[in-house]
């Protein structure tokens, strides 16, 4: 059970969608949308994620309008406001620095026109999140109740901490990389190059980081994605905050797992990995960080242990690690 499962808004949304009562409403809602999107993929015979995105937007009743510069935004306003769509008049102020997309309902759309317009902000760094933002907007539309559909207006903002927005992110991550369309023959070894090839072929619009996470999750074979960087232990961070500006020997950050993604196949295989655990110095991950170059080695997860005696279960893995920014990104694949 996730934290979202305990939030009243999520339980109410599941109920409003007519889904069965469950202690895990997130899974029920994600499954509901997944079934609908799979039906769309079958209906339109979608062979790629790009084709699925187009078909899904048509079925959801929206059209995507990308904004690559301020003039693009002005063009959208000048197109819709004269049609009586006054909700578009303030669009210049709607997409602020922290906002990635907004979906508006038209009041005067012709019968043959989509009732919604999803404006995707692609200016500057936001272009790297455009693919994800589109699926986030579709997630909202696929979970609309009849009452919501009458007055729908939703902004995808990084500054909003709302359970429903977090759920839409979960749905977007699931559907943006639908496993059905990422099937391989199973003979090619998992690698960064392999994942990049899938991204280039099936979802070239997706950012490298988002696709790396999404594709690892969708892979039918066990795989763990790990991002490591220099960090203090939580207890050390607390001690530093409490000490304030006092002068005393400060703890030294160690290379630790910061973000960990285990796909379902890895969980089913019993693989484990935890954030904040220290990277073993004999690991290829540590070597890649120290020397700033790609490193690969066969290792065992039982190398990972904490000072209090906790240790991961034994599991031979092939580790592929590469420098990334100030840290390291690694793939851990069972070595069979």
Number of C-alpha atoms within 10 A of each C-alpha: 10 11 9 18 18 15 14 10 14 19 22 13 18 22 15 14 16 11 14 11 12 13 13 17 24 24 17 18 25 21 14 16 20 18 12 15 21 17 13 18 22 12 10 13 12 17 14 17 24 18 15 24 22 15 18 23 22 14 16 20 17 24 17 17 18 19 21 15 12 11 10 15 19 14 11 18 19 13 12 17 14 11 12 14 17 14 15 20 17 11 17 13 8 14 20 12 13 12 17 25 28 22 24 20 22 23 15 12 15 9 7 6 12 17 18 22 20 24 25 27 27 20 17 9 9 19 20 17 20 22 23 23 28 25 23 26 28 26 25 23 23 21 20 17 15 10 9 11 14 11 12 16 17 16 18 22 18 11 9 12 9 11 17 15 20 14 20 24 19 16 24 24 22 20 25 25 28 23 18 16 16 19 12 12 5 10 6 8 10 19 16 16 10 12 19 17 13 18 23 14 13 19 22 16 17 23 17 17 11 17 24 18 20 24 23 24 25 24 23 18 17 22 26 25 21 23 21 28 24 18 18 18 16 10 8 15 15 11 13 16 9 10 12 8 8 9 7 8 6 12 12 10 13 16 22 25 24 18 15 19 19 21 22 19 18 21 14 10 13 11 23 16 21 16 14 21 20 23 21 17 13 11 20 23 32 22 20 22 23 14 10 15 14 17 19 18 15 15 19 19 21 15 17 19 16 13 8 6 6 10 15 16 16 14 19 16 20 21 22 22 29 22 22 16 8 10 21 27 23 26 22 28 23 20 12 7
